[in-house]
Amino acid sequence: MKQLLFLSAIAATACTTKTQDNQPYDDNDTSLSISFGSGKISIANESIQGPSLRSDPAKFSLNGVHLYPGSKIIDQRVEIDRAGARTMRLSFESTTAAPTVREWFRPKLEKAGYSLSTQGDSLSGKDPRGHPFDLKISDQPSGTIGVIKERL
C-alpha cells in the first residue's frame, strides 16, 4: 500500500511538471514509465528523465558500519507513522548463518555508538542519537534474512 502511494505521488508529480519555460506539458507528454528490476528504479516520460536509484550494499552504512560482506539488499523503504516520525527499513539477505551475522554486527555497531541488547533474534536499542534501533537477523531455508529499522 505504501509503495502504491509513493508511485502515485511520483506519477502525479510527473504528470503536473512544467517545462523549463514554466509552461505545462501538453497531453502528449503525460505518459509515465516506471520500471523495476535488478534493484533499480527508473522514472521517465517523453519530456523528462528522472533519477535512477540503485541499492548498492557497498554504499549503505549505519554510522560507518556496512552490511555483512556479500549481503544483498532485497528491500529498502522509509515508513512514516501518523505522528510524522520517519523510520528507515532495510532488508538484506546473506548466505552466512544468522548467529554469525548478528555477532559480526554487534561490536561494529557498539563501536559506532549504538547501545544494544540481544532480544531473541534481534539486536535492539538506541542509535547514537538516542533513537530506537532494531536489527533482526533470522535463519531462512535459503540463508539469512536481516531487517534493520532505524528512526531518521
Backbone hydrogen bonds, N-H to C=O, Kabsch-Sander energy under -0.5 kcal/mol:
donor,donor_aa,acceptor,acceptor_aa,energy
5,L,1,M,-2.2
6,F,2,K,-2.3
7,L,3,Q,-2.7
8,S,4,L,-2.4
9,A,5,L,-2.2
10,I,6,F,-2.1
11,A,7,L,-2.7
12,A,8,S,-2.7
13,T,9,A,-2.3
14,A,10,I,-2.8
15,C,11,A,-2.2
16,T,12,A,-1.0
16,T,13,T,-0.6
17,T,13,T,-0.7
19,T,23,Q,-3.3
22,N,19,T,-2.0
25,Y,17,T,-1.0
29,D,26,D,-2.2
30,T,27,D,-1.0
33,S,44,A,-3.1
35,S,42,S,-1.8
37,G,40,K,-1.2
40,K,37,G,-2.0
41,I,53,L,-1.5
42,S,35,S,-1.8
43,I,51,P,-0.6
44,A,33,S,-2.0
45,N,48,I,-2.3
50,G,43,I,-2.9
53,L,41,I,-1.5
54,R,52,S,-0.5
55,S,39,G,-1.4
56,D,54,R,-1.2
59,K,56,D,-1.6
60,F,56,D,-0.8
62,L,65,V,-2.4
63,N,61,S,-0.7
65,V,62,L,-1.7
66,H,64,G,-0.7
67,L,57,P,-0.7
67,L,60,F,-0.5
71,S,68,Y,-2.2
72,K,93,E,-2.2
74,I,91,S,-2.6
75,D,91,S,-1.6
77,R,89,R,-2.4
79,E,87,T,-3.1
81,D,85,A,-2.4
84,G,81,D,-1.9
87,T,79,E,-2.9
88,M,150,E,-3.1
89,R,77,R,-3.0
90,L,148,I,-2.3
91,S,75,D,-2.8
92,F,146,G,-2.7
93,E,72,K,-2.4
94,S,144,T,-2.3
101,V,97,A,-1.9
102,R,98,A,-2.9
103,E,99,P,-2.3
104,W,100,T,-1.3
105,F,101,V,-1.9
106,R,102,R,-1.9
108,K,104,W,-0.7
109,L,105,F,-2.9
110,E,106,R,-2.6
111,K,107,P,-2.2
112,A,108,K,-1.3
113,G,110,E,-1.5
114,Y,109,L,-2.4
115,S,126,K,-2.3
116,L,114,Y,-0.6
117,S,124,S,-2.2
119,Q,122,S,-2.6
122,S,119,Q,-1.7
123,L,135,L,-2.3
124,S,117,S,-2.7
124,S,122,S,-0.6
125,G,133,F,-2.3
126,K,115,S,-2.0
127,D,131,H,-2.8
130,G,127,D,-2.3
133,F,125,G,-2.3
134,D,149,K,-2.4
135,L,123,L,-2.0
136,K,147,V,-2.6
137,I,121,D,-2.3
137,I,135,L,-0.5
138,S,145,I,-2.7
140,Q,143,G,-4.1
143,G,140,Q,-1.7
144,T,94,S,-3.5
145,I,138,S,-2.6
146,G,92,F,-3.0
147,V,136,K,-2.7
148,I,90,L,-3.1
149,K,134,D,-2.9
150,E,88,M,-2.2
151,R,132,P,-1.6
152,L,86,R,-3.1
